[in-house]
Amino acid sequence: RLTGSDAGGLTAPSSSDISLFTDVFALLSAVLGVVFATMGQRHHRHLVYGITMTAGVFGGLLFCNLVFPPSITDEAKIVCSLVIGFGLWYLALHGEKVVLQIFGMSAGMATGTLVFNIVAEFYVINAHFLILALAAGCAIGFVLAGYMENGTFVMMYASTGGFLVMSAASYAMWKTGRSARGDLWLTHITHSEHGLDVGAQSNVT
């Protein structure tokens, strides 16, 4: 875990982290989160593709942070993850079972990432352990997806919507200086060198 001046730009916004494109992406994430949380079940037939793409974007950011060098900007990682998200959106056209499997794997990877980041806040952990956490979470999520029923979509929309709003809010607080690190912002929480300070007020309020 890197902190302070050694964090490679993760502790303070820089021109490569903050741009109009990133601002728009954060705003759309917040809007999409509200739509998911409030209208997901009612408009499931249409929004199911959006939530599948969201899972793809999250997985894409994890992939980009693992394989791309530090010199690659957040903006480039977001663009790459959007391409992956569109790919999963295309797969979702094959039926809801695929959507549940994609969501299960994405939720599993998100849980693995969250656990890794919390532990990384207190201990120095090799990035390879993030890969193990992602693989374990993905496998568990895929298996559990087989037991999900259609009613699970209510939880799926609520949890995804809440996370997107929370992440966008973290970005806004980080950009305006109200949060020192913006731990919950998408490009940060998917980064192996960025821990999650569970005691920070901006992360728990």
N, C-alpha and C positions, 0 to 999 in steps of 0.2 A: 504494500500500500504506500502511496506517495502522498505527502502532505506539504503544505507551505510552499516555499519557492521551488521545491523539488517535484511538484506535482505536474509538471509539464503543461501548465496552462489550465489545469482543472480547477484551481482554487479561485480564479478571477477571470471574468469575461475578457476575451481578446477579440481582435477584429476577425480572426478565423472562426471563432465560436459564435459571435453575434453578428447577424446580418439580417437584411430585410427578408430574405428567404427563410431563415431560421425563425424569425418572428412570426411570419405567416404560417409556417409549419406548426409552431406552438399554439397559435390561435386556432387553427383548424383542428388540432388535437383536442383542445378544450371544448370547442363546439361539438365535435364528433362525440366526445365523452358525454356531454349533456344529452345529446340525441340518443345515444345508446342507453343511458341510465333511465331516461324518462319515456322513450317511445320504442325501445327495442323489441319487446314482446308483441306490441300492437302492430308494428310494421316489420315483423320478422322476415317476411318473404323477400323484402328488398334489402334490409339492413344486414342480413346474414352474410352477404358478400363483403360488406364494409368491415365487419368484425373479422372475417377471414383475412382480408388484406391487412388489417391492423396487426394480427398475429404474425403475418409475414414480415411486416416492417420491423416489429420487435426482434424477431429472429434474425432479420437481415442486419440490424445494428449490432447484435451480439457477434455475428459472423465478421462484420467489418472491423469491429474493435479487436477481434482476435487475430486477423490476418493482415490488416493494413498497417503500415508504419505510422509512427506518431505524426509525421509531417502531413498526413492526409487530414484535411479539414473536416469538421463536423458536417458541413454542408454537403461535401462529396459523399460522406457516409450515409446521410439521409437520402440522397438521390439514389444511391445503390440499393438501399433498403426498400425504397419505394418500388424499384424494379422487381425485387423479390416479392414484395407484397402483391403486385399485379399478377405475378406468376401464380401465387396461391389463390388469388381471386378467380383466375381461370380454372384452377382445379376444383374450386367450390361449385362450379357449374355441374359437376358430376353427382351431386347429391348431398343431403344433410349429414350423412354418416361421415363423409370426408371432412365436413366442417367440424364436427365434434372431435374427430381425431386430431385435426390441426389445432383446434382450441386446446384440447387436452395436452398436446405436446408443448404448445406455447406457454400454457399455464404452468406446466412442469418446469420448463426452462426458466420462466420468470421466478418461480419459487427457488430454484437452484441458485439463480443469480442473486436473489435477495439474501439468502442464507450466506452465500460466499461473501457478499459485500459487508454484511454485519460482522462476520468473523474477521474479515480483512481490516476492519476498523481497529481491531485490538491486537492482531497478530500479522506478521509479515508472511504472506502466503504466495507461493509460486503460482503464476498464471495458469499452469497446467491443471491445477486443482479446479479452476473455473470450468475447464473443458469436462472434467469428470463430473462436476456438479450439474452441468448442462446435459450431459449424456444420461445421467441417472434420472434427472427430472423429466427429460424427454421420454425416456422409456416408461417411467411410472405413469406419466400423463397419457401416453398412448394406450397402456393397458387399462387404466381407469376409464378412458373414453368409451371403451366397449360396454361399460355399465351405465353410461349416461342415458337418460331418457329425454324426451323433448322438453319436459319441464325444466331441465337444466339450463335451457336457454335464458330463463329469467335471471338466474345467478350469473350466467355468462355475460349478459349485457350489463348488469348492474356492476359487477366487479371490473369489467373492462372500461366502462364509462367512468367509474370512480377513479381508476388508476390514471386514465388520460387527463382528467381534470386536475388531479393531484400533481401529475408530472408537469403539466403546463404552468400551474401555479408556482411550482418550484423553480421553473425556468424564469418566470417573471420576477420572483423575489431575488434570484441570483443576478439577473440583469440589472435590477434597480438597486442592488447592494443590501437588500434586507436579509439575504442568505449568503453566507460566505462561500458556499461551495455548490449549491443547487444539486444536492445529492440525488434527488428523485427525478431529475430531468432525464429524458430517454437516453441521450448519448452518454450520460454519466453513469446511470445505474447499470448500463450494459457494458461498462468499462472495467476490465480486470484490475486496474490500478487505482480505482476510485472506491473507497469504502463508504459505508452508510452509517453516519453518526446517529444512532437511535436516541441519543439524548438531546439532540439539537431541537430547539423549539420550532424551527421552520419545517422540520420533518414530522412532527407529531401533532401540529395544530392545523 
